């Protein structure tokens, strides 16, 4: 008899960057997602990011039967009760503000609740994980971080270099996160985090969302949902059960042009990495199969309380701490 644990739990995906539209929103409902952090800035500037936010505002009107916008953690509970998926607008780069710190407040009012400090390469704030030299958090970056702390915007460090990440962790007055990463202890890769990095953020009340992006998993495209659970458990053993969640990094609906765009500096510059063929883990090919992840945790013998924390409860606690509501 299948468990109903997934259906009754708050389920949060800490990073989705799919080809958004009704088919993806329908699959979110099929997968039982209560909420998801959905990317609306990668390499874009202010104007392009505003257009992306404008597009999301249209989605909320046109697909109101499936999705609703999240501003507070109370909205997450309301989405659960309404049978909808709550959308948290998030960025994977700071480029959307260009050099204007005041834009942060505008985007916060529009519902942007999570911002990554750098995406793979250097920006005005700090250094990404594919740069040859990590110069750390700039003075401007300290000012940006301070304003994010004041506004209640979660600082994400997933694609950020190790020195810049360390600087942010130490300087932030709010909790910070790797929203979607994997452990280098299972596979060495510039995007994966060492045991030391994972312990460092957890010991300072930070948070780790574990991704399933196949190039970073131990068995790559041969991975299954059980390999993903193995990686989550590895991180749990380092960071503790109250500091870990899920950030799948689903890229559903995209083909090679998208991967070319995200793997070149600023979308068009030097090639930073080559993912090869991106095949999601067997059993978790689509967002609609999300319940298979919960089931895999149950097969591994995890207690219900641990599963509930990892698939959503810990995200809610983190966001409540940072957003203040």
LOZA-782730 format. One record per residue (C-alpha): residue number from 1; y, x, z. Coordinates in steps of 0.2 Angstrom, whole numbers, plus 5000, padded with zeros to 4 digits. Each point is the difference from the previous one (the first is absolute). Last residue first. Layout:
N
<NUM; <Y; X; Z>>
...
//
This chain:
325
<325; <5181; 5036; 5039>>
<324; <5006; 5017; 5004>>
<323; <4997; 5006; 4983>>
<322; <4992; 5016; 5005>>
<321; <4990; 4994; 5015>>
<320; <4995; 4984; 4992>>
<319; <4995; 5009; 4984>>
<318; <4989; 5012; 5010>>
<317; <4992; 4986; 5010>>
<316; <4997; 4989; 4984>>
<315; <4992; 5015; 4991>>
<314; <4989; 5003; 5015>>
<313; <4993; 4982; 4999>>
<312; <4997; 5000; 4982>>
<311; <4983; 5007; 4994>>
<310; <4999; 5014; 5013>>
<309; <5004; 4989; 5015>>
<308; <4988; 4986; 4995>>
<307; <4986; 5012; 4996>>
<306; <5002; 5009; 5017>>
<305; <4999; 4983; 5009>>
<304; <4985; 4995; 4990>>
<303; <4990; 5015; 5005>>
<302; <4995; 5012; 4987>>
<301; <4982; 5000; 4995>>
<300; <5001; 5008; 4983>>
<299; <4995; 4984; 4993>>
<298; <5015; 4992; 5008>>
<297; <5011; 5013; 4992>>
<296; <4992; 4996; 4983>>
<295; <5003; 4982; 5002>>
<294; <5019; 5003; 5003>>
<293; <5001; 5010; 4984>>
<292; <4990; 4987; 4991>>
<291; <5013; 4987; 5005>>
<290; <5013; 5010; 4988>>
<289; <4990; 4995; 4985>>
<288; <5014; 4990; 4993>>
<287; <5011; 5016; 5000>>
<286; <4988; 5007; 4986>>
<285; <4988; 5014; 4999>>
<284; <4995; 4999; 5018>>
<283; <4981; 4999; 4999>>
<282; <4998; 5016; 4990>>
<281; <5015; 5011; 5005>>
<280; <5015; 4999; 4987>>
<279; <4998; 5009; 4984>>
<278; <5015; 5010; 4994>>
<277; <4995; 5012; 4986>>
<276; <5008; 5017; 5002>>
<275; <5013; 5001; 5013>>
<274; <5010; 5014; 4992>>
<273; <5014; 5008; 5011>>
<272; <5018; 5004; 5000>>
<271; <5004; 4999; 4981>>
<270; <5018; 5006; 4997>>
<269; <5013; 4988; 4997>>
<268; <4999; 4982; 4994>>
<267; <4997; 4988; 5014>>
<266; <5012; 5009; 5012>>
<265; <4987; 5014; 5001>>
<264; <4985; 4995; 4990>>
<263; <4984; 4992; 5009>>
<262; <5008; 4983; 5002>>
<261; <5004; 4997; 4982>>
<260; <4984; 5007; 4993>>
<259; <4991; 4989; 5012>>
<258; <5010; 4985; 4993>>
<257; <4997; 5004; 4982>>
<256; <4981; 5002; 5004>>
<255; <4997; 4982; 5005>>
<254; <5006; 4988; 5013>>
<253; <4993; 4983; 5005>>
<252; <4995; 5005; 5018>>
<251; <5008; 5016; 5007>>
<250; <4994; 4997; 5018>>
<249; <5007; 5013; 5012>>
<248; <4987; 4994; 5014>>
<247; <5012; 5002; 5015>>
<246; <4989; 4995; 5015>>
<245; <5003; 5003; 5018>>
<244; <4999; 5014; 5014>>
<243; <5010; 5003; 5016>>
<242; <4992; 4988; 5012>>
<241; <4982; 5006; 4997>>
<240; <5004; 5019; 5003>>
<239; <5007; 5014; 4990>>
<238; <4986; 5012; 4996>>
<237; <4984; 4989; 5002>>
<236; <5010; 4986; 4991>>
<235; <5003; 5012; 4986>>
<234; <4982; 5004; 4997>>
<233; <4996; 4981; 5002>>
<232; <5012; 4996; 4986>>
<231; <4992; 5013; 4989>>
<230; <4982; 4993; 5003>>
<229; <5007; 4983; 4997>>
<228; <5005; 5006; 4983>>
<227; <4983; 5007; 4996>>
<226; <4993; 4983; 5005>>
<225; <5011; 4992; 4987>>
<224; <4992; 5011; 4987>>
<223; <5005; 5016; 4993>>
<222; <4994; 5007; 4983>>
<221; <5017; 5001; 4993>>
<220; <5005; 5013; 5013>>
<219; <4986; 5005; 5012>>
<218; <5011; 5006; 5014>>
<217; <5014; 4988; 4997>>
<216; <5017; 5006; 4993>>
<215; <4997; 4997; 4982>>
<214; <4993; 4983; 5005>>
<213; <5015; 4992; 5008>>
<212; <4992; 4992; 5016>>
<211; <5015; 5002; 5011>>
<210; <5001; 5002; 5019>>
<209; <5015; 4994; 5009>>
<208; <5005; 5012; 5014>>
<207; <5013; 4996; 5014>>
<206; <5011; 5010; 5011>>
<205; <5001; 5000; 5019>>
<204; <5004; 5019; 5001>>
<203; <4982; 5004; 5003>>
<202; <4995; 4990; 4984>>
<201; <5012; 5010; 4989>>
<200; <4994; 5017; 5006>>
<199; <4981; 4995; 5000>>
<198; <5001; 4995; 4982>>
<197; <5010; 5016; 4995>>
<196; <4987; 5011; 5009>>
<195; <4985; 4992; 4992>>
<194; <5008; 5003; 4984>>
<193; <5008; 4987; 4989>>
<192; <4995; 4996; 4982>>
<191; <5013; 4999; 4986>>
<190; <4998; 5019; 4996>>
<189; <4981; 4998; 4999>>
<188; <4986; 5007; 5010>>
<187; <4987; 4987; 5003>>
<186; <4991; 4994; 5016>>
<185; <5011; 5010; 5012>>
<184; <5015; 4997; 4989>>
<183; <5000; 4983; 5007>>
<182; <5006; 4985; 4990>>
<181; <5018; 4992; 4998>>
<180; <5009; 4984; 4998>>
<179; <5013; 4994; 5013>>
<178; <5003; 5017; 5008>>
<177; <5011; 4993; 5013>>
<176; <5015; 5001; 5011>>
<175; <5004; 4994; 5018>>
<174; <5018; 4999; 5003>>
<173; <5013; 5013; 5007>>
<172; <4995; 5011; 4986>>
<171; <5004; 5019; 5001>>
<170; <4983; 5006; 5004>>
<169; <4990; 4990; 4988>>
<168; <5013; 5003; 4987>>
<167; <5000; 5019; 5002>>
<166; <4981; 5000; 4999>>
<165; <4999; 4990; 4984>>
<164; <5013; 5011; 4992>>
<163; <4989; 5015; 5005>>
<162; <4984; 4992; 4993>>
<161; <5007; 4993; 4984>>
<160; <5002; 4982; 4997>>
<159; <4989; 4988; 4990>>
<158; <4994; 4990; 5015>>
<157; <5015; 5002; 5011>>
<156; <5007; 4983; 5003>>
<155; <5015; 4996; 5011>>
<154; <5000; 4982; 5006>>
<153; <5017; 4991; 4998>>
<152; <5007; 4994; 5016>>
<151; <5019; 5001; 4996>>
<150; <5004; 5013; 5013>>
<149; <4984; 5010; 4996>>
<148; <5004; 4999; 4981>>
<147; <5018; 5006; 5004>>
<146; <4994; 5015; 5010>>
<145; <4987; 5004; 4986>>
<144; <5014; 5000; 4987>>
<143; <5011; 5011; 5011>>
<142; <4985; 5012; 5003>>
<141; <4997; 5000; 4981>>
<140; <5018; 5005; 4997>>
<139; <4997; 5015; 5011>>
<138; <4984; 5003; 4990>>
<137; <4983; 4997; 5006>>
<136; <4988; 5015; 4996>>
<135; <5002; 5013; 4987>>
<134; <4982; 4998; 4993>>
<133; <4997; 5013; 4987>>
<132; <4987; 4998; 4985>>
<131; <5004; 4981; 4999>>
<130; <4986; 4988; 4999>>
<129; <5001; 4992; 5017>>
<128; <5018; 4995; 4999>>
<127; <5015; 5008; 5007>>
<126; <5015; 4993; 5009>>
<125; <5015; 4989; 5001>>
<124; <5009; 5003; 4983>>
<123; <4984; 5000; 4990>>
<122; <4986; 5013; 4998>>
<121; <4983; 4995; 4993>>
<120; <4985; 4989; 5004>>
<119; <5009; 4984; 5005>>
<118; <5012; 5003; 5014>>
<117; <5006; 4992; 5016>>
<116; <4989; 4984; 4998>>
<115; <5009; 4984; 5004>>
<114; <4993; 4985; 5009>>
<113; <5009; 4984; 5004>>
<112; <5009; 4995; 4984>>
<111; <5005; 4982; 5003>>
<110; <5016; 4997; 4991>>
<109; <5010; 5003; 5016>>
<108; <4991; 5016; 5002>>
<107; <5005; 5004; 4982>>
<106; <5018; 4998; 5004>>
<105; <4999; 5010; 5016>>
<104; <4992; 5015; 4991>>
<103; <5014; 4999; 4986>>
<102; <5012; 5007; 5013>>
<101; <4991; 5017; 4999>>
<100; <5006; 5002; 4983>>
<99; <4994; 5016; 4991>>
<98; <4987; 4991; 4989>>
<97; <4995; 4985; 5010>>
<96; <4985; 4996; 4990>>
<95; <4995; 5018; 4999>>
<94; <4993; 4999; 5017>>
<93; <4982; 5000; 4993>>
<92; <4984; 4990; 5003>>
<91; <5010; 4984; 5004>>
<90; <4994; 4984; 5009>>
<89; <5002; 4981; 4998>>
<88; <4989; 4992; 5013>>
<87; <4991; 4985; 4991>>
<86; <4991; 4987; 5011>>
<85; <4985; 4992; 4992>>
<84; <4998; 4981; 5002>>
<83; <4989; 4989; 5010>>
<82; <5014; 4992; 5010>>
<81; <4994; 5006; 5017>>
<80; <4997; 5018; 4994>>
<79; <5017; 5000; 4992>>
<78; <5008; 4994; 5016>>
<77; <4991; 5014; 5010>>
<76; <5008; 5013; 4987>>
<75; <5017; 4991; 5002>>
<74; <5000; 5003; 5018>>
<73; <4998; 5018; 4996>>
<72; <5017; 5000; 4992>>
<71; <5007; 5000; 4983>>
<70; <4985; 4995; 4989>>
<69; <5002; 4991; 4984>>
<68; <4988; 4986; 4995>>
<67; <4985; 5000; 4988>>
<66; <4988; 4988; 4993>>
<65; <5007; 4982; 4998>>
<64; <5018; 5008; 4999>>
<63; <4995; 5008; 4983>>
<62; <5016; 4997; 4990>>
<61; <5012; 5001; 5015>>
<60; <4993; 5015; 5008>>
<59; <4996; 5008; 4983>>
<58; <5019; 4998; 4995>>
<57; <5005; 5009; 5016>>
<56; <4988; 5014; 4995>>
<55; <5008; 5002; 4983>>
<54; <5017; 5002; 5009>>
<53; <4992; 5013; 5011>>
<52; <4995; 5009; 4984>>
<51; <5017; 4998; 4993>>
<50; <5008; 5007; 5015>>
<49; <4988; 5015; 4999>>
<48; <5006; 5003; 4982>>
<47; <5018; 5000; 5005>>
<46; <4998; 5011; 5015>>
<45; <4989; 5013; 4991>>
<44; <4981; 4999; 4996>>
<43; <4987; 5013; 5003>>
<42; <4988; 4990; 5011>>
<41; <5009; 4984; 5006>>
<40; <4993; 4982; 5002>>
<39; <4984; 5004; 5009>>
<38; <4991; 4986; 5008>>
<37; <4995; 5001; 5019>>
<36; <4988; 4986; 5002>>
<35; <4997; 4985; 5011>>
<34; <4987; 4987; 5005>>
<33; <4988; 5006; 4987>>
<32; <4985; 4989; 4999>>
<31; <4993; 5009; 4984>>
<30; <5000; 4984; 4990>>
<29; <5018; 4997; 5005>>
<28; <5004; 5018; 4995>>
<27; <4991; 4997; 4984>>
<26; <5011; 4985; 4996>>
<25; <5015; 5011; 5003>>
<24; <4993; 5013; 4988>>
<23; <4997; 4987; 4986>>
<22; <5018; 4992; 5004>>
<21; <5010; 5016; 4997>>
<20; <5000; 5018; 5007>>
<19; <4993; 5014; 4990>>
<18; <4993; 5008; 5016>>
<17; <5009; 5012; 5012>>
<16; <4992; 4994; 5016>>
<15; <5002; 5009; 5017>>
<14; <4998; 4995; 5018>>
<13; <4987; 4987; 4997>>
<12; <5001; 4988; 5014>>
<11; <4986; 4987; 5006>>
<10; <5004; 4989; 5015>>
<9; <4982; 4995; 5005>>
<8; <4992; 4982; 4998>>
<7; <4993; 5003; 4983>>
<6; <4995; 5018; 5002>>
<5; <4990; 4996; 5016>>
<4; <4991; 4985; 4992>>
<3; <4983; 5009; 5000>>
<2; <4987; 4997; 4987>>
<1; <4984; 4992; 5005>>
//
